[in-house]
Structure formats: structure tokens, C-alpha cells
Amino acid sequence: MTASNEKTLEIRSKSRETQKIPTEKGKSAFPPPRTPKKSGLKRVSASSRTVSPPKNRTETTTRPLLKQDSSKAGSVKKQSHPLPKSVKPPVAVLAVSQTKTKEKPALKGGTKSHPKTEAKPAAQIHERNQKKQKKLELAVSAPVKERTQSKKPPSDKPQGRSSLQTAKKGKAPVKLTSTKKKTSRAPLEFPTTRWGTDSIISFEATEHSPPLELTSIVGGFIFHEGKLVLANIPGRGWEIVGGRIDIGESPEDTFRREAMNQVGVTLSHIKMIGVVRIEHRGPEPPNCPYPYPIGYGVQFIGIVDRMHPFSGNEDSLGRSLISPEGFKEHYYDWNEYYEAVFNYAYSVYLKWRKKLKL
């Protein structure tokens, strides 16, 4: 024997000894082979490693699935050998089972079909068309109703209640309008009087100035601490302040100038209260210094700002403070015309004084 053969024998003997070494539990080191699970298949041997098919496998796989009548279903015998779990059923059987599971359940309350697939009856379609037609009629008739309501005459009932109801609902309250017509005040009537020998004067309560080219004179009532300031005009007596308008001068400037010249006062406030109309009925004099035959004068009221020392001049001999009650006793040529104009001027002065808070 050679050395190589001896070595091989030693290796074989060692491998045999290792196979015979027992474990702690007294069993071999290698686990036993697993037993196959129980099924309709035969146990596979280690030598062949081929699975033998079951007896009736070829018949079930190759045999087509035929539809059977309900009358013959009871006579068909059941198969004695069911299919094993590892073997899949044929395709036809799967198709039939899937179609059965996909069937939709019946609706509650009866055996009605799905509402989408069910055709709507003619009565429902007719009702739906009628509703649409009513909506169209309401949309068209709405603006016509608003026009007819606006043309209705105003009712005699008070509208306060309706405005409160609309305010509660969140709508804007309706403005209450009175049905009474606004009556314009009738103009005040004043008597006329004679001025000079052939002229007649009349008064109109207004705040609109007459044409400047036809206006020649101004006059007015001056008040100081509730009393009237009168001027002593030569040849006539106690009168209100007044005079002719110079060229290029306004009626307001003329009234302030005459107040300083005739009674020695400066005015803080002046107010126009009316227009005097002068009608000349006699023949026009040569070089007439005033408009002819009709001219105008402007009437004012004024409030004194300061009383200056005054001893008199050629326009006025002096001044005097007179109460309203004694005005008619001192005034020159007192008559109904002057009384009516003075009463009106004094009433305007009292209202104006309250407004100015003097």
C-alpha cells in the first residue's frame, strides 16, 4: 500500500467515528426527515422525487363544466373524491363563482330595481315641467308687480309701524313723507304813504337787492342795547338814519357812512330787511338826481359797535336813544306805514339778536 492510500483510509475511519458520536439527548446530530402533510397526493420518495397525480385528477381538469337543468340536479351523484386544497379549480368554476358574488343586493322596502336604471314615469316629468314653468312666470312678473305697487296712492294709515317692522328684519327703515302739500307763505302786506307832494312809497319785505342803477337812497333802524338811535334832521325832526347813495358806493357802505355822519356811531352788524318803492307821479324836474318815474331804496337794520362823541353837524343836529315803546311819540310824521315797517323791523331784530347771541 502506498502512502496516499493509507491517508484515505484514515480519513474514512475518522468520518465514521464522528457519525457515531451521540448528542446530549442521546440522539444523532442530524434531525430526522420531515413527514409530508396529509393530502390527496402520494408521499414522494427520496429516490424518484416525482409526484404521482391522484386517481381522478385527469378527469376533473380536462372535463368541461356543463350546465345542468334544475330538474336533473337532484339525480346527479356527488363526487366521492373532492379536490385537494393544493390543486386549483378549473377556470370555468371561478367564472361562475365570481358572477354570483357580483350580484347587487335588493333595495330596502321591496324588490325594486336601482333608481338610476329605472325609467321615470310620465307623471313625474309633467310635475317637474310645471314647476319650471311657475318659476319662469314668477321671475317675469316680479318687476311688473314693483311698478304697479309704486303707482298705488298713499294710504291713510300711519307708516310708522311698517318702518319698525322692516327695521327689525334688518332692512333699512323707510323714510316717512308727509302727504300735505307745502304751502308757501303769503307775502306780508304793508300800507302805502305819500312822500313829498307827488310821490308815493311802498315797502316790500325781502332780502333781494333791487337793480343798482334804479336804487338812489338807503335808510335803516339802528339799535344799541335794546334802544333805537334817532337823528335830529334839520327841518323835519327825529327820524331814522338814511341818505343818498354816492357814485361808486354800495348800499351797505352808504348806510355805514350815514350812521357815522348823522348819529356818530360805527356798526358791527347790518342786515337788509326790505325794499322801498318810490313812484313819482308829477312831471319830471329838470336835472332830476333820482330815477324817474320809479326808483328804489334799500332798508336795513344795524347794531352799534361803538358810540363816538357827537355834538351835531349840518346833516344832523343831534342824536337820541329812544325805547321802542316811545318811538312813535318822537318820530316825525308818524302814520300807519311807519308803524307797520317799524314793527316788522323790530321783530327781525329780536330774532337776529338771538341768532348772533348778543
C-alpha positions as CSV (number, residue, x, y, z in Angstrom):
1,M,0.0,0.0,0.0
2,T,1.1,3.4,-0.8
3,A,1.2,6.4,1.5
4,S,-1.7,8.1,-0.3
5,N,-4.0,5.0,0.2
6,E,-3.2,5.0,3.9
7,K,-4.2,8.6,4.3
8,T,-7.6,8.0,2.6
9,L,-8.3,5.1,4.9
10,E,-7.6,7.2,8.0
11,I,-9.9,10.0,6.8
12,R,-12.8,7.5,6.2
13,S,-12.4,5.9,9.6
14,K,-12.5,9.4,11.3
15,S,-15.7,10.4,9.4
16,R,-17.4,7.2,10.6
17,E,-16.4,7.9,14.2
18,T,-17.9,11.3,14.0
19,Q,-21.2,10.0,12.8
20,K,-21.4,7.6,15.8
21,I,-20.8,10.4,18.4
22,P,-24.1,10.8,20.4
23,T,-25.5,14.2,21.4
24,E,-26.5,15.3,24.9
25,K,-30.1,13.9,24.5
26,G,-28.8,10.7,23.1
27,K,-29.9,11.3,19.5
28,S,-28.0,11.7,16.4
29,A,-26.6,15.2,15.5
30,F,-28.7,15.3,12.3
31,P,-32.5,15.8,12.6
32,P,-34.9,13.2,11.1
33,P,-36.6,14.0,7.8
34,R,-39.9,15.9,7.9
35,T,-43.1,13.9,7.3
36,P,-45.2,15.3,4.5
37,K,-48.7,16.8,5.3
38,K,-51.7,14.6,4.7
39,S,-53.2,15.3,1.3
40,G,-54.7,13.5,-1.6
41,L,-51.1,13.2,-3.1
42,K,-48.9,10.2,-2.5
43,R,-45.7,10.5,-0.4
44,V,-42.7,11.4,-2.5
45,S,-39.8,9.0,-2.2
46,A,-36.3,10.4,-1.9
47,S,-35.1,8.3,-4.9
48,S,-37.6,9.3,-7.5
49,R,-38.7,12.8,-6.3
50,T,-41.7,12.7,-8.7
51,V,-45.3,13.4,-7.6
52,S,-47.8,10.9,-8.7
53,P,-51.2,12.6,-9.6
54,P,-54.4,11.5,-7.9
55,K,-56.6,8.9,-9.5
56,N,-59.4,11.2,-10.8
57,R,-57.2,14.3,-11.4
58,T,-57.2,14.0,-15.2
59,E,-61.0,13.7,-15.3
60,T,-61.6,16.9,-13.2
61,T,-59.1,19.1,-15.0
62,T,-59.9,18.0,-18.6
63,R,-63.7,17.5,-18.2
64,P,-65.6,20.7,-19.3
65,L,-68.2,22.3,-17.0
66,L,-71.7,21.7,-18.4
67,K,-74.9,23.5,-17.4
68,Q,-77.4,21.2,-15.8
69,D,-81.1,21.6,-15.7
70,S,-82.8,22.2,-12.4
71,S,-84.9,19.1,-12.9
72,K,-81.8,16.8,-13.2
73,A,-79.8,18.5,-10.4
74,G,-81.1,16.1,-7.8
75,S,-80.2,12.9,-9.8
76,V,-76.5,13.9,-10.2
77,K,-74.3,12.0,-7.8
78,K,-71.8,13.8,-5.7
79,Q,-68.1,13.2,-6.3
80,S,-66.6,10.8,-3.8
81,H,-63.1,12.3,-4.2
82,P,-63.1,16.1,-3.6
83,L,-60.3,18.2,-5.0
84,P,-57.3,18.7,-2.6
85,K,-56.6,22.2,-1.3
86,S,-53.3,22.5,-3.2
87,V,-55.0,21.9,-6.6
88,K,-56.8,24.9,-8.1
89,P,-60.3,24.5,-9.6
90,P,-60.7,25.0,-13.4
91,V,-61.3,28.4,-14.9
92,A,-64.9,27.9,-15.7
93,V,-65.8,27.2,-12.0
94,L,-64.0,30.5,-11.0
95,A,-66.0,32.5,-13.6
96,V,-69.3,31.1,-12.3
97,S,-68.5,31.9,-8.6
98,Q,-67.4,35.4,-9.4
99,T,-70.6,36.2,-11.3
100,K,-72.6,35.0,-8.3
101,T,-70.7,37.3,-5.8
102,K,-71.0,40.4,-8.0
103,E,-74.8,40.4,-7.9
104,K,-76.2,43.6,-6.2
105,P,-78.4,43.2,-3.2
106,A,-82.0,44.1,-3.4
107,L,-83.2,47.6,-2.2
108,K,-85.0,48.0,1.1
109,G,-88.7,48.1,1.1
110,G,-89.3,45.7,-1.8
111,T,-87.8,44.2,-4.9
112,K,-87.4,47.4,-6.9
113,S,-84.5,47.9,-9.2
114,H,-81.9,50.6,-8.9
115,P,-83.3,54.2,-9.2
116,K,-80.7,55.1,-11.9
117,T,-81.7,52.3,-14.1
118,E,-85.4,52.7,-13.5
119,A,-87.2,54.9,-16.1
120,K,-89.1,58.0,-14.7
121,P,-92.8,57.8,-15.1
122,A,-94.6,60.4,-17.2
123,A,-96.4,62.0,-14.2
124,Q,-93.1,62.9,-12.5
125,I,-91.8,64.5,-15.8
126,H,-95.0,66.5,-16.1
127,E,-94.8,67.8,-12.5
128,R,-91.2,68.8,-13.0
129,N,-92.0,70.8,-16.1
130,Q,-94.9,72.6,-14.3
131,K,-92.5,73.7,-11.5
132,K,-90.1,75.1,-14.0
133,Q,-92.9,77.0,-15.8
134,K,-94.1,78.5,-12.5
135,K,-90.5,79.7,-11.6
136,L,-90.3,81.4,-15.0
137,E,-93.6,83.1,-14.6
138,L,-92.6,84.4,-11.1
139,A,-89.3,85.8,-12.5
140,V,-91.1,87.6,-15.3
141,S,-93.9,89.0,-13.2
142,A,-91.7,90.3,-10.4
143,P,-90.7,93.7,-12.0
144,V,-94.3,94.3,-13.1
145,K,-95.5,94.0,-9.5
146,E,-93.0,96.5,-8.3
147,R,-94.2,99.0,-10.9
148,T,-97.8,98.6,-10.0
149,Q,-97.1,98.9,-6.3
150,S,-95.2,102.2,-6.9
151,K,-98.3,103.6,-8.7
152,K,-100.6,102.9,-5.8
153,P,-101.9,106.0,-4.0
154,P,-100.6,106.6,-0.4
155,S,-102.7,105.0,2.3
156,D,-104.2,106.9,5.2
157,K,-102.7,104.6,7.7
158,P,-99.6,105.7,9.5
159,Q,-96.4,104.2,8.2
160,G,-94.5,104.2,11.5
161,R,-95.4,100.6,12.2
162,S,-94.2,99.3,8.9
163,S,-90.9,101.1,9.2
164,L,-90.4,99.5,12.6
165,Q,-91.1,96.0,11.2
166,T,-88.6,96.5,8.4
167,A,-86.0,97.7,10.9
168,K,-86.4,94.5,13.0
169,K,-86.0,92.3,9.9
170,G,-82.6,94.1,9.2
171,K,-83.8,96.2,6.3
172,A,-83.3,99.9,6.0
173,P,-86.2,101.9,7.5
174,V,-88.5,103.7,5.1
175,K,-88.4,107.5,5.3
176,L,-91.8,108.9,6.2
177,T,-93.0,111.5,3.8
178,S,-95.9,113.7,4.7
179,T,-98.8,113.9,2.1
180,K,-99.5,117.5,3.0
181,K,-98.6,120.0,0.3
182,K,-96.1,122.6,1.4
183,T,-97.9,125.9,1.3
184,S,-95.8,128.9,0.6
185,R,-96.2,131.8,2.9
186,A,-98.2,134.7,1.6
187,P,-96.1,137.9,1.3
188,L,-96.6,140.5,4.1
189,E,-98.7,143.4,3.0
190,F,-97.8,146.9,4.1
191,P,-99.8,150.1,3.6
192,T,-98.5,152.9,1.3
193,T,-97.9,156.6,2.2
194,R,-97.3,159.8,0.5
195,W,-93.8,161.2,0.4
196,G,-93.5,164.8,-0.6
197,T,-96.1,166.4,-2.8
198,D,-96.5,164.0,-5.7
199,S,-94.6,160.7,-4.7
200,I,-96.0,157.5,-3.2
201,I,-93.8,155.0,-1.4
202,S,-94.5,151.3,-0.5
203,F,-92.5,148.6,1.3
204,E,-91.7,145.0,0.4
205,A,-90.1,142.6,2.9
206,T,-87.3,140.9,1.0
207,E,-83.6,140.3,1.1
208,H,-83.1,140.6,-2.7
209,S,-81.5,143.9,-3.7
210,P,-83.2,145.9,-6.5
211,P,-81.3,147.0,-9.6
212,L,-78.4,149.2,-8.6
213,E,-79.0,151.7,-11.4
214,L,-82.5,152.3,-10.1
215,T,-81.5,152.5,-6.4
216,S,-80.9,156.0,-5.1
217,I,-81.4,156.1,-1.3
218,V,-80.9,153.9,1.8
219,G,-82.3,154.0,5.3
220,G,-82.5,151.9,8.4
221,F,-83.1,151.3,12.1
222,I,-80.1,151.4,14.4
223,F,-80.2,149.6,17.8
224,H,-78.0,150.0,20.8
225,E,-78.6,147.9,23.9
226,G,-82.3,147.4,23.0
227,K,-82.9,151.1,22.2
228,L,-83.2,152.9,18.9
229,V,-80.8,155.6,17.8
230,L,-82.6,158.5,16.1
231,A,-81.1,161.6,14.2
232,N,-82.5,165.1,14.5
233,I,-82.7,166.1,10.8
234,P,-83.0,169.9,10.2
235,G,-86.5,171.0,9.1
236,R,-88.1,167.6,9.9
237,G,-87.3,166.3,13.4
238,W,-86.4,162.9,14.7
239,E,-86.0,160.3,12.0
240,I,-84.2,157.1,11.3
241,V,-80.7,157.3,9.6
242,G,-80.6,157.5,5.8
243,G,-79.4,159.4,2.8
244,R,-78.5,159.3,-0.9
245,I,-76.0,156.8,-2.5
246,D,-72.9,158.4,-3.9
247,I,-71.4,157.4,-7.2
248,G,-69.4,154.1,-6.9
249,E,-70.8,153.3,-3.5
250,S,-72.8,150.3,-2.4
251,P,-76.0,150.5,-0.3
252,E,-74.2,148.9,2.7
253,D,-71.3,151.4,2.5
254,T,-73.8,154.3,2.3
255,F,-75.7,153.1,5.4
256,R,-72.5,152.8,7.4
257,R,-71.4,156.3,6.3
258,E,-74.7,158.0,7.1
259,A,-74.7,156.3,10.6
260,M,-71.4,158.0,11.3
261,N,-72.3,161.3,9.9
262,Q,-75.8,161.6,11.4
263,V,-75.5,160.0,14.8
264,G,-71.7,159.4,15.3
265,V,-71.7,155.5,15.6
266,T,-69.9,152.7,14.0
267,L,-71.9,149.5,13.2
268,S,-70.7,145.9,13.9
269,H,-73.6,144.1,12.0
270,I,-76.0,145.2,9.4
271,K,-78.9,143.3,7.7
272,M,-81.1,144.0,4.8
273,I,-84.9,143.6,5.6
274,G,-86.7,145.1,2.6
275,V,-87.0,147.4,-0.4
276,V,-88.8,150.7,-0.6
277,R,-90.5,151.5,-3.9
278,I,-90.8,155.2,-4.9
279,E,-93.3,156.2,-7.5
280,H,-93.1,159.8,-8.9
281,R,-96.4,160.9,-10.3
282,G,-95.6,164.5,-11.0
283,P,-93.7,165.9,-14.0
284,E,-90.0,165.1,-14.2
285,P,-88.0,168.0,-12.8
286,P,-85.0,169.4,-14.8
287,N,-81.7,167.7,-13.9
288,C,-83.5,165.0,-11.8
289,P,-81.0,163.5,-9.3
290,Y,-83.0,160.2,-8.8
291,P,-84.6,157.6,-11.2
292,Y,-87.8,158.7,-12.7
293,P,-90.7,157.8,-12.7
294,I,-89.9,154.8,-10.4
295,G,-86.9,154.4,-8.1
296,Y,-86.0,152.1,-5.2
297,G,-84.4,152.4,-1.8
298,V,-82.9,149.7,0.5
299,Q,-84.0,149.3,4.1
300,F,-81.5,148.0,6.8
301,I,-81.2,147.3,10.5
302,G,-77.9,147.7,12.3
303,I,-76.3,147.1,15.7
304,V,-73.9,149.7,17.2
305,D,-70.3,148.6,17.8
306,R,-69.1,151.9,19.3
307,M,-70.7,155.3,20.3
308,H,-68.4,158.2,19.4
309,P,-68.7,161.7,20.8
310,F,-71.2,163.6,18.7
311,S,-72.4,167.2,19.1
312,G,-74.2,167.6,15.7
313,N,-73.4,168.9,12.2
314,E,-75.1,170.2,9.1
315,D,-76.6,166.7,8.3
316,S,-78.0,166.2,11.9
317,L,-78.5,168.4,14.9
318,G,-78.0,165.6,17.4
319,R,-78.8,162.1,18.3
320,S,-81.1,160.4,20.8
321,L,-81.6,156.9,22.3
322,I,-85.3,156.1,22.5
323,S,-87.1,152.9,23.7
324,P,-89.3,151.0,21.3
325,E,-92.4,151.9,23.3
326,G,-91.8,155.7,22.9
327,F,-90.7,155.6,19.3
328,K,-94.0,156.7,17.7
329,E,-94.2,159.7,20.1
330,H,-90.9,161.1,18.9
331,Y,-90.9,160.1,15.2
332,Y,-91.6,162.8,12.6
333,D,-94.9,162.4,10.7
334,W,-95.9,159.1,12.3
335,N,-98.6,157.1,10.4
336,E,-99.7,153.5,9.7
337,Y,-96.9,152.9,7.1
338,Y,-94.1,153.7,9.5
339,E,-95.8,151.7,12.3
340,A,-96.1,148.6,10.1
341,V,-92.5,148.9,8.9
342,F,-91.1,149.5,12.4
343,N,-93.0,146.5,13.9
344,Y,-91.6,144.2,11.2
345,A,-88.1,145.6,11.6
346,Y,-88.1,145.2,15.4
347,S,-89.3,141.5,15.2
348,V,-86.5,140.8,12.8
349,Y,-84.0,142.5,15.1
350,L,-85.1,140.3,18.1
351,K,-84.7,137.0,16.1
352,W,-81.4,138.2,14.7
353,R,-80.1,139.2,18.1
354,K,-80.7,135.7,19.5
355,K,-79.0,134.1,16.5
356,L,-75.9,136.3,17.0
357,K,-76.1,135.6,20.8
358,L,-75.7,139.3,21.7
